[in-house]
Amino acid sequence: MTDVTTAPEPLGLRERRRLQTEREIALAALTLFEERGVDGTTVDDIAAAAGISGRTFFRYFGSKELAAYVPDVEIDLGIAARIEALSADRPLVPQVEALWRAVVEGLGRDEARSVLLRVRRLSLAEPSVRMAGLHRDEQRTDALVQHLLALYGPEREVEVRLVVEVSLACLRVALDTWAVAADRGREVDLVATYDTCMASLHTLTRG
């Protein structure tokens, strides 16, 4: 596995406060969705629970469904640092696989895993939340693809997009498998599940 361990740069106080507010809004939204369902929850409900105005809500999230995806500052900063550490001098596939594996490893903290499980359960139960998550993933995927194309060159666009999309699909399968197992009372190692998904992919592509 490629070693991409660049430490994230420290955030300023204002940015930390913004990210903390974003997280508080999302946690309020997630709790309300669990209690009332997405259709039974309004933006005003979420704003009231988070102690903000409806107008302020839309400074952070484009829709109530997107608010279900609780950000984790530590993980997001780590991902950003690892993306910046990607290099055209190293093979593409191992670096992208290592990036997603680092995401999974970052979920080792109890709080992060607990919140993620709640979000995955909700996304599996609520189609509108899942669609919002897929749209969110598309935007982030496009940003990663553009970053990689700047490194490897536009002539490798098809390869870059394929590698990013397929490896991200493995990550989604691993997360959903883990969430379903947890709901059924089975303990599943998330990192091992991701590794199994990637091994299966390699087996399939070898034909």
Residue, then its C-alpha position, 0 to 999 in steps of 0.5 A: m500500500t502506498d504510504v501517504t501520511t502527510a499531516p493536515e495543516p492546522l485550521g484557523l479559529r474561524e474555520r474551526r468554528r464554521l466546521q463545528t457549526e456545520r457538524e452541530i447542524a448535521l447531528a441535529a438533522l440526523t437525530l430528527f430524521e431518525e425520530r420523525g423520518v425525512d418527510g416528517t422533518t423540515v429545514d425549520d425543524i432542523a434549524a430550531a434544533a440546532g439553534i440557528s435560522g433557516r437562512t443560516f442552514f442554507r449557508y451550510f447545506g443545499s438541502k435537508e437531505l444533505a444535512a444527514y451527512v455529518p462531517d468529521v473534521e479530522i477525517d476530512l482534513g486527513i483526506a485532503a492532506r493525502i490527496e495533496a500528497l498524491s504523486a504522478d511518480r507513483p502508480l495510479v491504482p495503488q494510490v487511489e486504493a490507499l486513499w479510500r483505505a485511509v478513509v476507512e482506517g480513519l473511522g476507527r474512533d468510536e464516535a466516528r464509527s457510531v455516527l457513520l453507522r447511523v448515517r449509513r442506516l438512514s441512507l439505506a432506509e431513505p432513498s432521498v438521503r441516499m440520492a443526496g449522498l450519491h450527488r455529494d459523492e459525484q461532486r467530490t469524485d469529480a474534484l478528485v478526478q480533476h486533481l489526478l488529471a492535473l498530475y497524470g495528464p488529460e490523455r489518461e482521463v478514461e483510466v483515471r475516471l474508471v479507477v476512481e469510480v470503481s474503487l469508490a464503488c468498492l468503498r460504498v459496498a464495504l460501508d453498506t455491508w458493514a452497516v447491514a451486518a451491524d443491524r443484524g447484530r454481527e460484528v464486522d471489521l470495516v477495514a477487512t471488509y474493504d480489503t475483501c471488496m478490493a481483492s474481489l475486484h482484482t479477481l474479477t478484473r483478472g478474469 
